[in-house]
């Protein structure tokens, strides 16, 4: 593990028994959380309203209190009302949800571009502007369901605990805070899906196609994701790890990554810069 990525807190991870979102680490995720909260209020109000109507019908129009039912079949004002009100509700929801969707889909100019390729069953990453690339496997992928002593030692060596088994990978995507990161995503064999819940992003990796997503991380830490498209027998064992660091530590990580993943010595890089 690079010194530039040591000591990061684990922020984006599933919680046992959790029912809410992971902490939002991007503006995209914050927008999604806000929209979800607004929709819950609207849905909750509709549920309460319909429940009260059903209760009123049960109390006021049961056989004992209303032995002779009315014979009418239409009520034009009521029918207009229950048609227009849902339309207005949907228009109101659309006025807030569409901007959130468009913000996700309109890809801005990238500060950092990373190409992601999904394989059965691991991820390949390339930083084309830096000339580096690496593959990312789940730590303990050979054992999968078994947390062995060997896997536990490998997790500890990488800076994780046994709690991160099936979440942590041997190599991680590293990005700096405050940078616009564009991920170019494709698949090499079958359809996969790259997602980081705390970032509010998810994109299918389809063979023969290149899709994009973007995010701008705001909080330093470790964030986990998982392939989210059923892709074969080991689908459950291809997690995603993203480490968000400061811009200074990102530059330090890049220097080491160029040597490790591209064989470019730091001295040569400095000489070229001069």
Secondary structure, 3 states (H helix, E strand, C coil): CCHHHCCCCEEECCCCCCCCCCCCCCHHHHHHHHHHHHHHHHHHHHHHHHHHHHHHHHHHCCCCCCCCCCCCCCCHHHHHHHHHHHHHHHHHHHHHHHHHHHHHHCCCCCCEEEEEEEECCEEEEEECCCCEEEEECECCCCCCCCCCHHHHHHHHHCCCCHHHCCCCECCCEEEECCCCEEEEEEECCCCEEEEEHHHCEEEEECECCCEEEEECCCCCEEEEEECCCCCCCCHHHCEEEEEEECHHHHHHHHHHHHHHHHCCCHHHHHHHHC
